[in-house]
Amino acid sequence: MEYSLVCHSLYALWSSPVKKKLILLSIMFLVWVYMLYSCVGYCSTMPSLVVDGYRGKETGSAVARRTESSRTDLVSRLLAKPQPWEDIESDYEEPSIRTAASRDLLDNELEADRADDWDEMRAEQQQRAPEPSAMSSFSNGSGSKKLPQAIIIGVKKGGTRALLEFLRVHPDIRAVGAEPHFFDRNYENGLDWYRELMPKTLEGQITMEKTPSYFVTREAPARISAMSRDTKLIVVVRDPVTRAISDYTQTLSKKPDIPSFESLTFKNRTTGLIDTSWSAIQIGIYAKHLDNWLQYFPMGQILFVSGERLITDPAGELGRVQDFLGLKRIITDKHFYFNQTKGFPCLKKAEGSSKPHCLGKTKGRTHPNIDPEVVQRLRDFYRPFNMKFYQMTGHNFGWD
């Protein structure tokens, strides 16, 4: 009897049109809520999967947001209008017209630097096609990102790109391809941002980067020391006269309407007074910049590589660098061949590739013809600074 009453009640409930619609709407609503919940749960896991592959240990949407923010900051800084360096002092006062011209030229030089950075990155991506190798496992999830234990801090147009490319052949060295410019242009982004730019390394491997402008940036020694007092520093130096001409040649290739080398070199051509406010001249006063670094690092933590010997005897200079870094001498003569067209040594096999590798078109530019009298006056100007530099480093580089 009770069973019949229950069945009758259910039949009556279902037969009502209004109630039938309410029940169907309720079922549809529950299905919609379930589907929405499932979609949200699935989507929330996607950032973690992407970030896990990129960052290693850190996961979650917060990390994804921070990663995206860092990338946005980096792109905005690279695209921002370059600002002149403020870390180079001049011992002379100059007319305001000349000062404005110097600032304009310095802007052009920074634009040329950044353009070369991008050219180097593009060339590197094109020439380093991924191939199966033991090294590939290091960049595909193994290891962790660390702050650099060694930095190539200078000098601009001294041969830093060549040195970095040669060193990357060593299996115990992992280095950033592009210049981070952390300790001069991006320091406010913090060490976590800097660390994220580094490649992953295994135990026993050395993390490296190179930014040549660090050597002439007054704040850089204190900032690197604050990161780690044990950081090993490498400076590639070159005849300051040749270096200045090469520096000018780079800017000229991007801005062909800049003043002549001779007019920029002198404050007054008649008196022969050199304009040390021009960065191309200022960078070559190595002794002055080294004084700043020795306030924070002992000489034993700084290695000076000859840019000239890096061309004539790359294996010999690379041997010194490997010793300095405490690594086995793996990079030897067998890794190099001399390219007669470019006029400098190239790698028989680059890192992660079985093909020969030479530096790109931004390296080895033909220098313009400079008045021999101007060259001689520059040599006379640099001679006392060179002598001081030889005494400080205990090495005669033979520039005089």
Secondary structure, DSSP 8 states (H G I E B T S, - for coil): -HHHHHHHHHHHHHH-HHHHHHHHHHHHHHHHHHHHHHHHHHHHHHHHHHHHHHHSS--SHHHHHHHHHHHHHHHHHHHS-----SS---SS---HHHHHHHHHHHHHHHHHHHHHHHHHHHHHHHH-----STTHHHHTT-SEE---SEEEEE-TTSSHHHHHHHHTTSTTEEE-SS---TTTTSGGG-HHHHHHTS-EE-TT-EEEEE-GGGGG-TTHHHHHHHH-TT-EEEEEE--HHHHHHHHHHHHHHH-TTS--HHHHHEEETTTTEE-TTSHHHHTT-HHHHHHHHTTTS-GGGEEEEETTHHHH-HHHHHHHHHHHTT------GGGEEEETTTTEEEESS-TT-SS-B---TTSS-------HHHHHHHHHHHHHHHHHHHHHHT------
